Amino acid sequence: DAMVIQNPRYQVTQFGKPVTLSCSQTLNHNVMYWYQQKSSQAPKLLFHYYDKDFNNEADTPDNFQSRRPNTSFCFLDIRSPGLGDAAMYLCATSRSRDRVYEQYFGPGTRLTVT
Amino acid sequence: AQKITQTQPGMFVQEKEAVTLDCTYDTSDQSYGLFWYKQPSSGEMIFLIYQGSYDEQNATEGRYSLNFQKARKSANLVISASQLGDSAMYFCATRIYNQGGKLIFGQGTELSVKP
């Protein structure tokens, strides 16, 4: 019954070693979001896809990239992780960008950078 | 710019009692929506309840209700009959339509339910 799936749940990577986090959804939603949540902070949006249209937040570092090969899947690539990128990464989906619709979140991937 | 404020970093409540988590918001939009999410220690964000700015009645979902006071710009979450499983972080949020519908969150309130 899982609707938004994230793999892996825990990821350990080395400083500077590229890492990819994945997200899949069974809801057939048009919009997919990636949020970064650091310890004891609120989630912060990195970027989102509206269908195939990629939308980057102005303050998202270039180190972060994303791909959405089809409706169901979305990937977060961190090209050269730094210690400051250790965080929980949350994927979310929504039927549309309209304010009346909730976002459904996956369980998150907790990234550790050593 | 939209902003969500949660002034209670932590709250304690006795099991089976009701608890209110505060949320105030600031927005220049005439039409907006307010959400509450629960985040257990496992990390997943769980949607609890939604209130639209034009909804005349306060939203309710099971043991959750939203005390919406538009003039005061507050949208407090009320949890009735608290359970041990309610212990979690709770976030109030709003969506910004012209910025991709992203959620803007408050800083959260950590709720601890005592047996």
Boltz contact constraints between the chains, C-beta under 6 A:
constraints:
  - contact:
      token1: [A, 42]
      token2: [B, 105]
      max_distance: 6.0
  - contact:
      token1: [A, 42]
      token2: [B, 107]
      max_distance: 6.0
  - contact:
      token1: [A, 42]
      token2: [B, 108]
      max_distance: 6.0
  - contact:
      token1: [A, 43]
      token2: [B, 105]
      max_distance: 6.0
  - contact:
      token1: [A, 45]
      token2: [B, 102]
      max_distance: 6.0
  - contact:
      token1: [A, 48]
      token2: [B, 100]
      max_distance: 6.0
  - contact:
      token1: [A, 55]
      token2: [B, 100]
      max_distance: 6.0
  - contact:
      token1: [A, 88]
      token2: [B, 43]
      max_distance: 6.0
  - contact:
      token1: [A, 97]
      token2: [B, 100]
      max_distance: 6.0
  - contact:
      token1: [A, 97]
      token2: [B, 101]
      max_distance: 6.0
  - contact:
      token1: [A, 99]
      token2: [B, 32]
      max_distance: 6.0
  - contact:
      token1: [A, 99]
      token2: [B, 33]
      max_distance: 6.0
  - contact:
      token1: [A, 99]
      token2: [B, 95]
      max_distance: 6.0
  - contact:
      token1: [A, 99]
      token2: [B, 97]
      max_distance: 6.0
  - contact:
      token1: [A, 100]
      token2: [B, 33]
      max_distance: 6.0
  - contact:
      token1: [A, 102]
      token2: [B, 47]
      max_distance: 6.0
  - contact:
      token1: [A, 102]
      token2: [B, 50]
      max_distance: 6.0
  - contact:
      token1: [A, 105]
      token2: [B, 45]
      max_distance: 6.0
  - contact:
      token1: [A, 107]
      token2: [B, 44]
      max_distance: 6.0
  - contact:
      token1: [A, 108]
      token2: [B, 43]
      max_distance: 6.0
